[in-house]
Amino acid sequence: MKFEELAKSFSKKSLPDSEVELTGDIPAETVAPYREKALSLLSAQLEMPGFRKGHVPADMALKRIGETSVLEEAVELFMRDFYPDLVDVHVPTALGRPDIRITNPPAGGAPISITIVTSVYPTVELPKDWKKVGEGIEIETVADILDAEVDEALTSIRRAHAKVSSAETGSSPAGQQGDGSEPVSASTEATLTVPESLPELNDEFAKSLGKFEGVEDLKQKIKENMKMEKEQKARDSRRGKVVEALIEKVKIDVPSIFVDSELDKIIGQMREDTQRFGLSFEDYLQRVGKTEEEIRADFRDQASKRAKLQLTLNKIAEEEKIEADEEKVETELKHALEHFPEARPDLVRIHIQTVLRNEKVLQLLEGKTEKE
């Protein structure tokens, strides 16, 4: 490493939230070779009367910019070369962009004091019994679907069908048109209630909804689907309880960079959701009377839990050597790119691999085997 000896002279201090502080002094002569390039970069942005932008003579540019600003820029250029060696020596698991501060004004040939704060990949301490975390957490028993529930579902289907038919034909509920009066306007029609007269529940209606033999077959399929939905909710509920039980026992100092990443995902999803309802995210913020910063603060705990869970799943996958099935990855990648052709294939692949690997880990926690 080019700057290994200088890197070793820096001291290291652990901070909360899985951050590390590195402090040390940079000899002025080490930064000196970067001074000319720093002045050139700063001069390129300078505009002065009588000179085109980027063509101001160096001596005139220096007077305008000042020696201190040039040295600070030189230090930044130096740190781009030095930082990789510094983290290799002290924190090989450094993450994201570091916060680099000059703690004394560079002047007079004196050493330049530097303080660097960076996030590091955290240590994840799993509980010894993590494989048994799901034991004792049972799936809630799902009761049989009652005929009354099926009837309610059928009524909702008939109402929706009647509403669609009414919109397609331009008809309105009894008593509101057909008496010789003027036709209902589009603006008025939008406020009409769903017609009270529902389509008759017979075999013909059942067959019009799909591949059903008749009313009884339709009722049976609805009952089966409702049962499956409730069973899936019960499984999802148990999975949530297993996950909660696990992360309560995991010891980990979650870096802010991971929390912020999860917050970005949450806000991104909120933006998509509001757009589906015909609102901009800014309109939504105005309606709830909050700024984006306040929304981020509201969801920070949730983002922290999500980040902690992902780091925990990563740790288990690493220990158990769990990987996503590459054949499934390729299949999902193909489908994803068909729907989102502008997406970057490498990033989509990483996302799919993570999702599929997470599912394997979660199934392991639930006590499932590969065959299940």
Secondary structure as GFF3:
##gff-version 3
##sequence-region A 1 372
A	DSSP	alpha_helix	4	8	.	.	.	ID=ss1
A	DSSP	beta_strand	11	15	.	.	.	ID=ss2
A	DSSP	beta_strand	19	26	.	.	.	ID=ss3
A	DSSP	alpha_helix	28	31	.	.	.	ID=ss4
A	DSSP	three_ten_helix	32	34	.	.	.	ID=ss5
A	DSSP	alpha_helix	35	44	.	.	.	ID=ss6
A	DSSP	alpha_helix	58	65	.	.	.	ID=ss7
A	DSSP	alpha_helix	67	90	.	.	.	ID=ss8
A	DSSP	beta_strand	94	102	.	.	.	ID=ss9
A	DSSP	beta_strand	112	120	.	.	.	ID=ss10
A	DSSP	three_ten_helix	130	132	.	.	.	ID=ss11
A	DSSP	alpha_helix	147	169	.	.	.	ID=ss12
A	DSSP	alpha_helix	186	189	.	.	.	ID=ss13
A	DSSP	alpha_helix	203	208	.	.	.	ID=ss14
A	DSSP	alpha_helix	215	249	.	.	.	ID=ss15
A	DSSP	alpha_helix	256	276	.	.	.	ID=ss16
A	DSSP	alpha_helix	281	288	.	.	.	ID=ss17
A	DSSP	alpha_helix	292	298	.	.	.	ID=ss18
A	DSSP	alpha_helix	300	320	.	.	.	ID=ss19
A	DSSP	alpha_helix	326	339	.	.	.	ID=ss20
A	DSSP	alpha_helix	345	365	.	.	.	ID=ss21
###
